[in-house]
Amino acid sequence: MASTSGQGSLPSPPESSAENDKKQDSTTEDSTTGDSTAPPKGATGEYLEDLSKQILEVTLNQRDNMHPLVVQHMSPAFRGKHDALPKTNTRDDHQQNLKKHLETQPNFRVEILNHSSDVDDSRGRGTVFLWYKISGLEGGLGREAVAVLSWERKQNNWMIIKHSGMRGPSGFS
């Protein structure tokens, strides 16, 4: 997989094949036991999971909303809904809300704990599920959260069209 640090390298899109045209379910190993009962990942599922992790890294940890990954893979008509942020109907509105939120939390960081995906390559649609830990919150609090990213392939380019997120319980980090 491609690197998620610094500028990172852009992952290559998977080659289209008859196998990728079938619906793919993709699940990573359990981060604590290493066990997995899920079927092997398809190339598109791995690709979208990798892009999703990198986009979270650059937007939340590096605070770079103009990173090439964001510009290329986040639809201008992106819709965002998270219980900690106002609902948005464009990428620009989402980025402005996120910027304001992060300015109030200068030590805010995310760490991806687990991820999975569900892809229907023949329809050009996919969903990536990210479970992550948040640290650096005010008062020394930390929490976990879930993000669901809806992807759509448009002219051979996969783009995030929707984000739904929810915070989990908090505790001291």
C-alpha positions as CSV (number, residue, x, y, z in Angstrom):
1,M,0.0,0.0,0.0
2,A,1.0,3.6,-0.6
3,S,2.5,5.7,2.2
4,T,0.2,7.9,4.3
5,S,2.9,10.2,5.7
6,G,4.1,13.5,4.3
7,Q,2.9,14.3,0.8
8,G,2.5,10.5,0.3
9,S,2.4,8.8,-3.1
10,L,-0.8,8.5,-5.0
11,P,-2.0,4.8,-5.1
12,S,-2.6,3.4,-8.5
13,P,-6.1,2.5,-9.4
14,P,-6.8,-1.2,-9.8
15,E,-6.9,-2.7,-13.2
16,S,-10.4,-3.7,-14.4
17,S,-11.0,-7.4,-14.6
18,A,-13.9,-9.8,-14.7
19,E,-13.2,-10.7,-11.0
20,N,-13.4,-7.0,-10.0
21,D,-16.7,-6.6,-11.8
22,K,-18.3,-8.8,-9.1
23,K,-19.4,-7.3,-5.8
24,Q,-16.5,-7.2,-3.3
25,D,-16.6,-7.3,0.4
26,S,-13.4,-6.3,2.1
27,T,-12.4,-6.5,5.8
28,T,-9.1,-6.1,7.5
29,E,-7.7,-8.2,10.2
30,D,-8.8,-7.5,13.8
31,S,-6.1,-5.2,15.1
32,T,-5.9,-7.0,18.5
33,T,-5.9,-10.7,17.5
34,G,-4.9,-10.7,13.8
35,D,-7.8,-13.0,13.1
36,S,-9.9,-12.5,10.0
37,T,-12.8,-14.6,8.7
38,A,-13.5,-12.2,5.8
39,P,-12.9,-13.2,2.2
40,P,-9.7,-11.8,0.6
41,K,-9.9,-8.2,-0.4
42,G,-10.5,-7.1,-4.0
43,A,-8.1,-4.7,-5.6
44,T,-10.7,-1.9,-5.7
45,G,-11.6,-2.3,-2.0
46,E,-7.9,-2.1,-1.1
47,Y,-7.5,0.9,-3.3
48,L,-10.5,2.8,-1.8
49,E,-9.5,1.9,1.7
50,D,-6.0,3.2,1.1
51,L,-7.3,6.5,-0.5
52,S,-9.7,6.9,2.4
53,K,-7.0,6.5,5.0
54,Q,-4.7,8.9,3.2
55,I,-7.4,11.5,2.8
56,L,-8.2,11.4,6.5
57,E,-4.5,11.8,7.2
58,V,-4.0,14.8,5.0
59,T,-7.2,16.6,6.0
60,L,-7.2,15.9,9.7
61,N,-3.6,15.4,10.8
62,Q,-1.8,17.5,8.2
63,R,-4.7,20.0,7.8
64,D,-4.1,20.2,4.0
65,N,-7.5,20.6,2.3
66,M,-5.8,21.4,-1.0
67,H,-3.7,18.2,-1.1
68,P,-3.8,16.5,-4.6
69,L,-5.6,13.5,-3.1
70,V,-8.4,15.8,-1.8
71,V,-8.7,17.8,-5.0
72,Q,-8.7,14.7,-7.2
73,H,-10.8,12.3,-5.1
74,M,-13.4,14.5,-3.2
75,S,-16.3,15.5,-5.3
76,P,-17.1,19.2,-5.4
77,A,-20.7,18.1,-4.7
78,F,-19.5,16.2,-1.6
79,R,-22.0,16.0,1.2
80,G,-20.9,15.7,4.9
81,K,-22.9,14.7,8.0
82,H,-21.1,14.3,11.3
83,D,-22.5,14.7,14.7
84,A,-19.7,17.1,15.7
85,L,-20.0,19.4,12.6
86,P,-22.7,21.2,10.7
87,K,-24.2,19.3,7.8
88,T,-22.7,20.4,4.4
89,N,-23.7,20.0,0.7
90,T,-20.4,21.0,-1.0
91,R,-16.7,20.1,-0.6
92,D,-15.9,23.8,0.0
93,D,-18.4,24.1,2.9
94,H,-17.2,20.9,4.5
95,Q,-13.6,22.1,4.3
96,Q,-14.5,25.5,5.8
97,N,-16.4,23.8,8.7
98,L,-13.5,21.3,9.3
99,K,-10.9,24.1,9.3
100,K,-12.9,26.1,11.9
101,H,-13.3,23.0,14.0
102,L,-9.6,22.1,13.9
103,E,-8.6,25.6,14.7
104,T,-10.3,25.2,18.1
105,Q,-8.5,21.9,18.7
106,P,-4.8,22.5,17.7
107,N,-3.6,19.1,19.1
108,F,-6.4,17.1,17.3
109,R,-5.0,13.9,15.7
110,V,-6.6,10.7,14.3
111,E,-5.2,7.2,14.2
112,I,-7.0,4.6,12.0
113,L,-7.7,1.5,14.1
114,N,-9.5,-0.6,11.5
115,H,-11.2,-0.3,8.1
116,S,-13.3,-2.3,5.7
117,S,-15.1,-1.8,2.4
118,D,-18.0,-2.9,0.3
119,V,-17.5,-2.4,-3.4
120,D,-19.7,-3.0,-6.4
121,D,-17.2,-2.4,-9.2
122,S,-19.7,-3.1,-12.0
123,R,-21.9,-0.2,-10.8
124,G,-19.0,2.0,-9.9
125,R,-19.9,2.4,-6.2
126,G,-18.2,1.6,-3.0
127,T,-18.4,2.3,0.7
128,V,-15.4,2.5,3.1
129,F,-15.8,2.1,6.8
130,L,-13.1,3.7,9.1
131,W,-12.9,3.2,12.8
132,Y,-10.4,5.7,14.3
133,K,-9.1,7.0,17.6
134,I,-9.1,10.8,18.2
135,S,-6.5,12.3,20.6
136,G,-5.5,15.9,21.5
137,L,-9.0,17.0,22.5
138,E,-9.5,19.8,25.0
139,G,-9.1,18.7,28.6
140,G,-6.9,15.7,27.7
141,L,-9.9,13.8,26.4
142,G,-9.7,11.2,23.6
143,R,-12.5,9.3,21.8
144,E,-13.1,6.9,19.0
145,A,-15.2,7.6,16.0
146,V,-16.6,5.9,12.9
147,A,-16.6,7.4,9.3
148,V,-18.5,5.9,6.4
149,L,-17.3,7.2,3.1
150,S,-19.4,6.7,0.0
151,W,-17.4,6.5,-3.2
152,E,-18.5,6.7,-6.9
153,R,-16.5,6.1,-10.0
154,K,-16.8,8.9,-12.5
155,Q,-14.9,8.7,-15.8
156,N,-12.4,6.2,-14.3
157,N,-11.8,8.4,-11.2
158,W,-13.1,7.3,-7.8
159,M,-14.5,10.2,-5.8
160,I,-15.9,10.5,-2.3
161,I,-19.5,11.8,-2.7
162,K,-20.6,11.5,0.9
163,H,-19.2,11.3,4.5
164,S,-21.3,10.2,7.5
165,G,-19.6,10.2,10.8
166,M,-20.4,9.6,14.5
167,R,-18.4,10.1,17.6
168,G,-18.1,7.3,20.2
169,P,-17.7,7.6,23.9
170,S,-14.9,9.7,25.3
171,G,-12.3,9.2,28.0
172,F,-9.0,10.5,29.1
173,S,-6.1,9.8,26.8
